[in-house]
Amino acid sequence: MIEFESVTKTYPDGTTAVSDLSLVVPSDRITVIVGPSGCGKTTTLRMVNRMLEPTEGRITWDGEPLSARPVTTLRRQMGYVIQSGGLFPHRTVLDNIGTVPGLLGWPKAKARQRSMELLEAVGLDSALARRFPGQLSGGQQQRVGVARALAADPLVMLMDEPFSAVDPVVRAELHELFLDLQRRLSKTIIMITHDIDEAIALGDQVAILRVGGVLAQAGTPQDLLEQPADAFVEGFVGKDRGYRSLSFLPAERLPLTDDPPATAKGRLVFEDDRPTGWAGFREDGGLSPLGGTFDPATDTMRAALDAALASPASVAVAVSEGRFVGVVEPAVILATVADHRAAEAVREPPEPAGAVQE
């Protein structure tokens, strides 16, 4: 666990980049720090590996002040990923990945084996090992950057807007890669971004900073979407926060009906128990696309509502392994969400950690 205790960073010119920051970064989880330009995100990250030192307050790692650890030792226990990978252009992909193991004195064979394992882990072909960064696409370079940060199996990963320099399609692929790696490796990760959607998609905890490095709110993505602390947080997370919060509610609680909807809304067409489209919406008599389906066992209320909104019949079709299991209408989805939120509102709040019972 990394903890910021009333941390302030003021530069010699009098500029305060971070102000009285108190924040707990839990172990083995992803904490994303997000905020507008000039809010102190990068300054906060650089204080963790002591590229910068706090002016006031302290940062601890499992209770020990970071200032008590030698800088070199500290940094070798932390992986660092930046925009565009930050790769050495004159070194091959394999040599880039093996940078830190080389600094730690690993035998060449061990470092090479580790580099090849990580090349595969980040989804890159082994044929790329001998190429140079300039011969790779932006997405490939970023994958190499992640592999390099993981090479010495660091305890902590620091990520400075790692996915901002690639196009949206590649960014989505990198998000999936990143979350898959975290599921397998369980690192303590601090990531910064200016993109609230990225923060909500990746973070177990999200901390929103105001300009001047003041913490506006920290909590789970669902907390921020459903219970913003003030108008600034509400505005920062966006006007569609209610819809996005559905991503945190499982669809398994939806009441499905086995009967396809009434003929007035069209007819659902099947092939071997698999829905293939809607009849009755096209003048030429052809089938209209389903518009999307959802799996109640694995998808969320957002996926269910999106399937309903995309359907020509305004009905969400539920499937399991591609086979029809039922349908649900938007009104039922919204009513189920309302019931869940009402139940959550009346639930007694948990006892604070460390509270003393009378």
ROTIDREN-440418 format. One record per atom (N, C-alpha, C, O, CB): residue in one letter; x, y, z. Coordinates in steps of 0.2 Angstrom, whole numbers, plus 5000, padded with zeros to 4 digits. Glycine has a CB too. Layout:
aXYZ ...
This chain:
m500449945000 m500050005000 m500450065000 m500950075004 m499550005006 i500350114996 i500650174995 i500150234998 i499650234996 i500950194988 e500450275002 e499950325005 e500350395005 e500850405007 e499850305013 f499950445002 f500150515003 f499850545009 f499250535010 f499850544996 e500250575013 e500050605019 e500150675019 e500650705020 e500350565025 s499550715018 s499650785017 s500150815013 s500550855015 s499650815025 v500250785007 v500850805003 v500750864999 v500150874996 v500950744998 t501150904999 t501150974995 t501850974991 t502350964994 t501051035000 k501750994985 k502351014981 k502351084978 k501951094974 k502450954975 t502851124981 t502851194978 t503551204975 t504051184978 t502751244984 y503551224969 y504151244965 y504551304968 y504151344971 y504051244958 p505151314966 p505551374968 p505151434966 p505251494969 p506251374966 d504851434960 d504551504958 d503851514962 d503551564960 d504351494951 g503651474967 g503051484971 g502451444968 g501951454972 g502951554971 t502551414963 t501951374960 t501851314964 t502251274965 t502051354953 t501251304966 t501051244970 t500751194965 t500151214963 t500551264976 a501051144964 a500751094959 a500351044963 a499851014959 a501351054956 v500451024969 v500050974973 v499951004980 v500451034983 v500350904973 s499351004982 s499151044988 s498850994993 s498250974992 s498751104987 d499150984999 d498850945004 d498550885002 d497950865004 d498350985008 l498850844998 l498550774995 l498650725000 l499150705002 l498950764989 s498050695002 s498050635006 s497650585002 s497050595001 s497650645013 l497950525001 l497650474996 l498050404998 l498650404998 l497750494989 v497650354999 v497850284999 v497850254993 v497250244990 v497450255005 v498350224991 v498450184985 v498450104987 v498950084989 v499050204980 p497950074986 p497950004989 p498349954985 p498449964979 p497249974989 s498649904988 s499049854984 s498649814980 s498049804981 s499449814990 d499049794974 d498749744969 d498149774966 d497649734963 d498549684973 r498049844966 r497449874962 r497749924958 r498249944958 r496949894967 i497249944953 i497450004949 i497150064951 i496450074952 i497149984942 t497550114953 t497250184955 t497450234949 t498050234947 t497650204962 v496950264947 v497050314941 v496950384944 v496450394947 v496550294935 i497350424943 i497350494944 i497150534938 i497550534933 i498050524948 v496650574938 v496350604932 v496250674934 v496050694940 v495750564930 g496250714929 g496050784930 g496250834925 g496650804920 g496450814937 p496050894925 p496250944919 p497050954919 p497350944924 p495851004919 s497250984913 s497951004913 s498151054918 s497751094920 s498051034906 g498751044921 g498951084927 g498651064933 g498751104938 g498751154925 c498451004934 c498150994941 c498650954945 c498450934951 c497550944940 g499250944942 g499750904946 g499850834946 g500150794950 g499650924953 k499550804941 k499550734940 k500250704939 k500450654943 k499150714934 t500650734934 t501250704933 t501750724939 t502150674941 t501550734927 t501650774942 t502050794948 t501950744954 t502350714957 t501850864951 t501250724955 t501050674960 t501450604958 t501750574962 t500350664960 l501450584952 l501750524950 l502450524951 l502750474953 l501550504942 r502850574949 r503550584950 r503750584957 r504350564958 r503750644946 m503350604961 m503550604969 m503550534971 m503850514976 m503050644973 v503150484968 v503150414970 v503850384969 v504050344973 v502650374967 n504150394963 n504850364963 n505450414964 n505950404962 n504950334955 r505250464967 r505750514970 r506150554964 r506650574965 r506250484974 m505750554958 m506050604953 m505950674956 m506350724954 m505750594946 l505450684960 l505350744964 l505250734971 l504950674973 l504750784961 e505350774975 e505250764983 e504750814985 e504650874983 e505950774986 p504250794990 p503750834992 p504050894996 p504650884999 p503350794997 t503750954996 t503951005000 t503650995007 t504051015012 t503651074997 e503050975008 e502850955014 e502450885014 e502250865009 e502251015016 g502350865020 g502050795020 g502550735018 g503150755018 g501450795016 r502250675018 r502650625016 r502250575012 r501650565013 r502950595023 i502650525009 i502350475005 i502650405008 i503250405009 i502450474998 t502250355010 t502450295013 t502350235009 t501850245005 t502250285020 w502750185009 w502550125006 w502550065011 w503150055014 w503150115000 d502050045012 d501949995017 d502150015024 d502449985028 d502249925016 g502050085025 g502150115032 g502850145032 g502950175037 g502150065037 e503350125027 e503950155027 e504050215023 e503850215017 e504450105025 p504350275025 p504350335021 p504750315015 p505350285015 p504650395025 l504550345009 l504950335003 l505650365004 l506150335001 l504650364997 s505750415008 s506350445008 s506850405012 s507450425012 s506250515012 a506650355015 a507050305019 a507450255014 a507850215016 a506750275025 r507150255008 r507450205004 r507950234999 r507750284996 r506850165000 p508450204997 p508950224992 p508550234985 p508150194983 p509550184991 v508650294982 v508350304976 v508450254971 v507950234968 v508550374973 t509050234970 t509150184965 t508750114966 t508450084962 t509850164964 t508750094972 t508450034974 t507650044973 t507349994971 t508550014982 l507450104975 l506650114975 l506450114967 l505950084966 l506550184978 r506850144963 r506650144956 r506650084952 r506350064948 r507050194952 r507150034955 r507149974952 r506649924954 r506549874951 r507849944953 q506249944959 q505649904961 q505049934958 q504449904960 q505649914969 m505149984954 m504550014951 m504650014943 m505150034941 m504450084953 g504149994940 g504149994932 g503850064931 g503350094934 g503749944929 y504050094925 y503850154923 y503650154915 y504050134911 y504350214924 v503050174914 v502850174907 v502550244905 v502250274909 v502250124905 i502850274899 i502650344897 i502350344890 i502250284887 i503250384898 q502150404888 q501850404881 q502350384876 q502950394877 q501650474880 s502050344871 s502450324866 s502950274868 s503450254864 s502750384862 g502950244874 g503450194876 g504050214879 g504350184883 g503550144870 g504350274876 g504950304878 g505550254877 g505950244881 g504950314886 l505550214871 l506050164870 l506650194868 l506650254865 l505750114865 f507250164868 f507850184866 f507850164858 f507850104857 f508450144870 p507950214854 p507850204847 p508450164844 p508350134839 p507850264843 h509050164847 h509650124845 h509650054847 h510150024845 h510250164846 r509150034851 r509249964854 r508649924851 r508049954850 r509149964862 t508749864850 t508149814848 t507649814853 t507749834859 t508449754846 v507049784850 v506549774855 v506749724861 v506549744866 v505949734851 l507049674859 l507249624864 l507749664869 l507649654875 l507649564861 d508249704867 d508649744871 d508349794876 d508449804881 d509249774867 n507849824873 n507449874876 n507049844882 n507049864888 n506849904872 i506749784881 i506349754886 i506849734892 i506649734898 i505949694883 g507449714890 g507949684895 g508349744898 g508849724901 g508349634892 t508149804898 t508549854900 t508649854908 t509249854910 t508249924899 v508149844912 v508149844919 v508549774921 v508949784926 v507549854922 p508349724919 p508649664921 p509449664919 p509849644923 p508449604917 g509649704914 g510349714913 g510649754918 g511249744920 g510449744906 l510349804920 l510549854925 l510649814932 l511049834936 l510149914926 l510249764933 l510249724939 l510749674939 l510849634944 l509549694941 g511049664933 g511549614933 g511349544931 g511749494933 g511949614939 w510749534929 w510549464927 w510949434922 w511249474917 w509749474924 p511049374922 p511449334916 p511049354910 p510449354910 p511449264918 k511449354904 k511149374898 k510649324896 k510049344893 k511649374893 a510749264897 a510249204895 a509549214899 a509049214896 a510549134896 k509649234905 k509049244909 k508649304907 k508049304906 k509249244916 a509049354905 a508649424903 a508349414896 a507849434895 a509249474903 r508649374892 r508449364885 r507749314886 r507249334882 r508949324881 q507849264890 q507249224891 q506649264894 q506049254891 q507349164895 r506749304899 r506249344902 r505949394896 r505349404896 r506549384908 s506349424892 s506149474887 s505749434882 s505149464880 s506749504884 m505849374880 m505449344875 m504849324878 m504349324875 m505849274873 e504849304885 e504149284888 e503749344888 e503149334887 e504349254895 l503949404889 l503549464890 l503349484883 l502849514882 l503949514894 l503749474878 l503549494871 l502949454869 l502449484866 l504149474866 e502849394871 e502249354870 e501749374874 e501149374872 e502449274871 a501849394881 a501349414886 a500949474883 a500349484885 a501649424892 v501349524880 v501049584878 v500749574871 v500549624867 v501449644878 g500749514868 g500349504862 g500749514856 g500449534850 g499749534861 l501449514856 l501849534850 l502249474848 l502449424851 l502349584852 d502249464841 d502649404838 d503349414839 d503649464840 d502549414830 s503649354841 s504349344842 s504749374836 s505349384838 s504549274844 a504549374830 a504849394825 a505049474825 a505549494822 a504549384818 l504749504830 l504849574831 l505449594836 l505649644836 l504249614834 a505749534839 a506249544844 a506849584841 a507149614845 a506449474846 r507049574835 r507649604832 r507549664829 r507949694826 r507949554827 r506949694829 r506749754826 r506949814830 r507049804836 r506049764823 f506949874827 f507049934831 f506449974832 f505949964828 f507649974828 p506350014837 p505750044839 p505450084833 p504850084832 p505850094844 g505850114829 g505650154823 g505350104818 g504950134813 g506250184820 q505450044818 q505149994813 q504449964816 q504149924813 q505549934812 l504249994821 l503549964824 l503050024824 l503150084823 l503649954832 s502450004824 s501850044825 s501850074832 s502150054836 s501150014823 g501450124832 g501350154839 g501050114844 g501350114850 g500850214838 g500550074842 g500350024847 g500849974849 g500849944855 g499749984844 q501249944844 q501749894846 q502249924850 q502449894855 q502049874839 q502449994849 q502950024853 q502650024861 q503050014865 q503150094851 q502050044861 q501750044868 q501749984872 q501849974878 q501050074868 r501649924868 r501649864871 r502349844873 r502449814878 r501449804866 v502849864869 v503549854871 v503649894877 v504049864882 v504049874865 g503449954878 g503549994884 g503249964890 g503549964895 g503250064883 v502649934889 v502349894895 v502749834897 v502949814903 v501649874893 a503049794892 a503449734893 a504049754897 a504349724901 a503649704887 r504349814895 r505049834898 r504849854905 r505349834909 r505249894894 a504349884906 a504149904913 a504049844918 a504149844924 a503549944914 l503849784915 l503749724919 l504349684919 l504349624923 l503149684916 a504849694916 a505449644915 a505749624921 a505849564922 a505949684910 a505849664926 a506149644932 a505649624937 a505749624943 a506649694935 d504949614935 d504449594940 d504349644946 d504449634951 d504549524943 p504249714944 p504249764949 p503649754954 p503149724952 p504249834946 l503649784959 l503149784964 l502549834962 l501949824964 l503349794971 v502849884959 v502349944958 v502449964951 v503049964948 v502550004963 m501949984947 m501950004941 m501750084941 m501150094943 m501549964936 l502150124938 l501950194937 l501850204929 l502250194925 l502450244940 m501250234928 m501050244921 m500850314919 m500350334922 m500450194919 d501150354915 d501050424914 d500750424907 d501050424902 d501750464914 e500050434907 e499650434901 e499950384895 e500150404890 e499650504898 p499950324897 p500250274893 p499950264886 p500250234881 p500350214896 f499250274886 f498950254880 f498650314876 f498250314871 f498350214881 s498850374877 s498650434874 s498850454867 s498550494864 s498750494879 a499450414865 a499750434859 a499550384853 a499850384848 a500450434859 v499050344854 v498750304849 v498050314847 v497650344851 v498850224852 d497850284842 d497150294839 d496650254843 d496850214847 d497050284832 p496050274843 p495550244848 p495450174847 p495350134852 p494850274846 v495550144841 v495550074840 v496050034844 v495949984847 v495450054833 v496650064843 v497250034846 v497250044854 v497450004857 v497950064843 r496950104856 r496950114863 r496450064866 r496650034871 r496650184864 a495850044863 a495449994866 a495749924866 a495649894871 a494849984861 e496149914861 e496549844862 e497049844867 e497149794871 e496949834855 l497449904868 l497849914874 l497549904881 l497849884885 l498249974873 h496949934881 h496549934887 h496449854889 h496549834895 h495949974887 e496249824884 e496049754885 e496749714887 e496649674892 e495749714879 l497249724884 l497849694886 l498049714893 l498249674897 l498449714881 f498049774895 f498249804901 f497849764907 f498149744912 f498149874902 l497149764906 l496749734911 l496849654911 l496849624917 l496049744909 d497049624906 d497149554906 d497849544910 d497849494914 d497149524899 l498349584908 l498949574912 l498849584919 l499149544923 l499449624909 q498449634921 q498349644928 q497949594932 q498149574938 q497949714929 r497449564928 r497149504931 r497649444933 r497549414938 r496549474926 r498149444928 r498649384929 r499149404934 r499449354938 r498949364923 l499349464934 l499949484938 l499849524945 l500249514949 l500449524934 s499249554945 s499049584951 s499649634954 s499849624959 s498849534957 k499749684950 k500249734952 k499849794956 k499249804955 k500649764946 t500249834959 t500049894962 t500149944957 t500749964955 t500349914969 i499649974954 i499750024948 i499450094950 i498950094952 i499449994942 i499850144948 i499650214948 i499750234941 i500250234938 i500050254953 m499150254939 m499150284932 m498850354931 m498350364935 m498750234927 i499150394927 i498750454926 i498550464919 i498850434915 i499250514928 t497950504919 t497650514912 t497250584913 t497150604918 t497250454910 h497150614907 h496650664907 h495950644905 h495550684904 h496950724902 d495950584903 d495350554900 d494850514905 d495050464907 d495450504894 i494350544907 i493950514912 i493650454910 i493550404914 i493350564914 d493450444904 d493250374901 d493750324902 d493550264904 d493050384894 e494350334901 e494950294902 e494950274909 e495050214911 e495550314899 a494950324913 a495050314921 a494450264923 a494650224927 a494950384924 i493850274921 i493350234923 i493350164921 i493150124924 i492650274921 a493650164914 a493650094912 a494250054915 a494149994915 a493850104904 l494750084917 l495350044920 l495450044927 l495749994930 l495950074917 g495150094931 g495350104938 g494950064942 g494250054941 g495250174940 d495250034947 d494850004953 d494650064958 d494150064961 d495249954957 q495150114958 q495050174962 q495250234957 q495750234953 q495450174968 v494850284957 v494950344953 v494950404958 v494550414962 v494450354948 a495550444957 a495650504961 a495550564956 a495950564951 a496250504965 i495150614957 i495050674953 i495350734956 i495250744962 i494350684951 l495850764953 l496150824955 l495950884952 l495750884946 l496950814954 r495850934956 r495751004953 r496351034951 r496951014953 r495351044958 v496351094947 v496951134946 v497251154952 v496851184957 v496751194941 g497851154953 g498251164959 g498351104963 g498651114969 g497851214963 g498151044961 g498350984964 g497950974970 g498250944975 g499050984966 v497350994970 v496850984976 v496450924975 v496150914969 v496451044978 l496450874979 l495950814978 l495250834978 l495050854984 l496150754983 a494850824973 a494150834973 a493750774976 a493250784980 a493950854966 q493950714974 q493550654976 q493950594974 q494250594969 q492850654973 a493950544978 a494250484976 a493750424978 a493450434983 a494950474980 g493750374974 g493250324975 g493250274970 g493650284965 g492550344977 t492850224970 t492750184964 t492450214958 t492050264960 t492350114966 p492550194952 p492150224947 p491450234948 p491150284946 p492350184940 q491150184950 q490450184952 q490250234957 q489750274956 q490150114954 d490650244962 d490550304967 d490550364963 d490050414965 d491050294972 l491050384959 l491050444956 l490450454951 l490250514951 l491750444952 l490250404948 l489750414943 l489050424947 l488650464944 l489650354938 e488950384952 e488250394955 e488250444961 e487750464963 e488150324958 q488850454964 q488850504970 q489450554969 q489850554973 q488850464976 p489350594964 p489950644963 p489950694969 p489350714972 p489850684957 a490450714972 a490550754978 a490250824977 a490050854982 a491250754980 d490350854971 d490150924970 d490050934963 d490150894959 d490650974973 a489950994961 a489851014954 a490451004950 a490350984944 a489551084954 f491051014952 f491651004948 f491650934946 f491750924940 f492251034952 v491650884951 v491650814949 v491050794945 v491150764940 v491650774956 e490450824946 e489950804942 e490050824934 e489950794930 e489250834944 g490350884934 g490450914927 g491050874924 g491050864918 g490650984927 f491550854928 f492150824925 f491950754923 f492150724917 f492650814930 v491550714926 v491350644924 v490850644918 v490850594915 v491050604930 g490550704917 g490150704911 g489350694912 g489150674917 g490350654906 k489050724907 k488250724908 k487950654907 k487450644909 k487950774903 d488350614904 d488050544903 d488250494909 d488250434908 d488250514896 r488450524914 r488650484920 r488150424922 r488350374924 r488850524926 g487550444922 g487050394924 g487050334919 g486950284922 g486350434924 y487050344913 y487150294908 y487750254909 y487750184909 y487050314901 r488350284910 r488950244911 r488950204917 r489250154918 r489550294911 s488550234922 s488550194929 s488250124928 s488350084932 s488250234934 l487850114923 l487550054922 l488049994920 l487949934921 l487050054916 s488650024919 s489249974917 s489449934923 s489749884923 s489850004914 f489249954929 f489449924936 f488849884939 f488949854944 f489649974940 l488249874935 l487749834938 l487649774933 l487549784927 l487049874938 p487749714936 p487649654932 p486949644929 p486449664932 p487849594936 a486949614923 a486249604920 a485949544922 a485349534920 a486349604912 e486249504926 e485949444928 e485349444932 e484949404933 e486549404932 r485249504935 r484649514939 r484049534935 r483449544938 r484749574944 l484149544928 l483549564924 l483049504924 l483249454922 l483749584917 p482349524924 p481849474923 p481749464916 p481549514912 p481249494927 l481849404913 l481849394906 l481149354904 l480949324909 l482449354903 t480849364899 t480349334896 t480549284891 t480949304886 t479749374894 d480349224891 d480549174886 d480149184879 d480349164874 d480349104888 d479649224879 d479249234873 d479549294869 d479649344872 d478449244875 p479649284863 p479849344859 p479249394859 p478649374860 p479949324851 p479449464858 p478949514859 p478349504854 p478349464849 p479249584858 a477849544855 a477149544851 a477349554844 a477849594842 a476649584854 t476849534840 t477049534832 t476949614830 t477249634825 t476449494829 a476649654834 a476649724833 a477349754833 a477449804830 a476149764838 k477749724836 k478449744836 k478949714832 k479549714832 k478749744843 g478649674827 g479049634823 g479149564826 g478849544831 g479749664822 r479449514822 r479549444824 r480249434824 r480649444819 r479149404819 l480449404829 l481149374830 l481249314826 l480849264827 l481349374838 v481749304822 v481849244818 v482449214821 v482949234823 v482049274811 f482349144821 f482949094824 f483149044819 f482849034814 f482649064830 e483749024820 e484048964816 e484348924821 e484948944824 e484548994811 d484048864823 d484348824828 d484448854835 d484948854838 d485048794826 d483848884837 d483848924843 d484348984844 d484449014849 d484048874849 r484549004838 r485049064838 r484649114835 r484449114829 r485749044835 p484549174838 p484249234835 p484649254829 p485249264830 p484049284840 t484349274823 t484749294817 t484549364815 t484849394811 t484649244812 g483949384817 g483749454815 g482949464816 g482649424819 g483849464807 w482749524814 w482049534815 w481649544808 w481949574803 w481949604819 a481049514808 a480649514802 a480049564803 a479849574809 a480349444800 g479849604798 g479249644799 g479449724799 g479049764800 g478949634805 f480149734798 f480349804798 f480549834792 f480649894791 f480849814803 r480649794787 r480849814780 r480349804775 r479949754775 r481549774778 e480249854770 e479749844765 e479849794760 e479449764758 e479749914761 d480549774759 d480649714755 d480549644758 d480749594755 d481349724752 g480349644764 g480249584768 g480849554770 g480849494773 g479949534763 g481449584769 g482049554772 g482149564780 g481749594783 g482649584769 l482649524782 l482749534789 l483149594791 l483649614788 l483149474792 s482949624797 s483349684800 s483849654805 s483749604808 s482949734803 p484449684805 p484949654810 p484649654817 p484249694819 p485549694810 l484949614822 l484749614829 l484849674832 l484449694836 l485049554832 g485349714830 g485549774833 g485949764839 g486249814842 g484949804835 g486149704841 g486549684847 g486149634852 g485549634852 g486749744851 t486549594855 t486349554860 t486749564867 t487249594867 t486349474858 f486449534872 f486849534878 f486849464882 f486349424881 f486649584883 d487349444885 d487349384889 d487249404897 d487649434900 d488049344888 p486649384900 p486449404906 p487049374911 p487049414917 p485849374908 a487349324910 a487849294915 a488449334915 a488849334920 a488049224913 t488649374910 t489249404910 t489249484908 t489749514909 t489749374904 d488749504905 d488649574903 d488349614909 d488149594914 d488249584897 t488249684907 t488049734912 t487349764910 t487149754904 t488549784913 m487049804914 m486449834913 m486549884907 m486149894902 m486149874919 r487149914906 r487249954901 r487249914894 r486949944889 r487949984901 a487549854894 a487549814888 a486849794886 a486649794880 a487949754889 a486449784891 a485749764890 a485349824887 a484949814882 a485449734896 l485449884890 l485049934888 l485249954881 l484849984876 l485149994892 d485949954879 d486249974873 d485949924868 d485749944862 d486949964873 a485849854869 a485549804865 a484849824863 a484649824857 a485649734868 a484449854868 a483749874867 a483749934863 a483349934858 a483449884874 l484149984864 l484150044860 l484350034853 l484150064848 l484550094863 a484749984852 a485049974845 a484549924841 a484649914835 a485749944845 s484149894844 s483649844841 s483049884837 s482849934840 s483349794846 p482949864831 p482349894828 p481649884831 p481249924830 p482349864821 a481649834836 a481049824840 a481049854846 a480649844850 a480949744840 s481649884848 s481749914855 s481649864860 s481349874865 s481249974856 v481949804859 v481949754864 v482649724864 v482949714859 v481449694861 a482949704870 a483549674871 a483449604870 a483049574874 a483849704877 v483849574866 v483849494865 v484449474870 v485049484869 v483949474858 a484249424874 a484749394878 a484949324876 a484549284873 a484549384886 v485649314876 v485849244873 v486349214878 v486649254882 v486149254866 s486449154877 s487049124881 s487349074876 s487049024873 s486749084887 e488049084875 e488349044870 e488049054863 e488049004859 e488448974872 g487749114862 g487449124855 g486649094855 g486349114850 g487749094850 r486449064860 r485749034860 r485249074864 r485449104869 r485748964862 f484649084861 f484149124864 f483949104871 f483849044872 f483549134859 v483949154876 v483749134882 v483149184885 v482849174890 v484349144887 g483049234881 g482449284883 g482549354880 g483049364876 g482449284890 v482049394881 v482049464879 v481849504885 v481549484890 v481549474873 v482049564885 v481849614890 v481749684887 v482149704882 v482349614896 e481249724889 e481149794886 e481549844890 e481649834896 e480449804886 p481649904887 p482049954891 p481649974897 p482049994902 p482050014886 a481049974897 a480650004903 a480749954909 a480849974915 a479850004902 v480849884908 v480949834913 v481749844915 v481849844921 v480849764910 i482149864911 i482849874913 i482949934917 i483249924923 i483349884906 l482649984915 l482650044920 l482350034926 l482550064931 l482350104916 a481750004926 a481449984933 a481849944937 a481849954943 a480749954931 t482249894934 t482649854938 t483249894941 t483449884947 t482949794934 v483449944937 v484049984940 v483750034945 v484050034950 v484250034934 a483150054944 a482850104950 a482750064956 a482850084962 a482150124947 d482550004956 d482449954962 d483049944965 d483149944971 d482049894960 h483649934961 h484249924964 h484549984968 h484749974973 h484749894959 r484450044965 r484750104968 r484350114974 r484550144979 r484650154963 a483650104974 a483250124980 a483450074986 a483550094991 a482550104978 a483650014984 a483849964989 a484549984992 a484649984998 a483849894987 e484950014988 e485650034990 e485550094994 e485950104999 e486050044984 a485050134993 a485050204996 a484850195004 a484950225008 a484550244993 v484450135005 v484150125012 v484650075016 v484550065021 v483450095011 r485050045012 r485550005015 r485950035021 r486250095019 r485949965010 e486050015026 e486450045032 e487150045030 e487449995027 e486350005038 p487450105030 p488150115028 p488650065032 p488450055038 p488450185028 p489150035029 p489649995033 p489950035039 p490050095038 p490149965029 e490149995044 e490550025050 e491250055047 e491550015044 e490549975056 p491450115049 p492050135047 p492650085049 p492550065055 p492250205049 a493150075045 a493750035047 a494050065054 a494150125054 a494250035042 g494150025058 g494450035065 g493950075070 g494150095075 g494950085063 a493350075068 a492850105073 a492750065079 a492849995079 a492150115070 v492650095085 v492650055091 v491950045093 v491550095093 v493050095097 q491749985094 q491049975096 q490949995103 q491349985107 q490949895095 e490350025104 e490150045111 e489949985115 e489749985121 e489550095111 
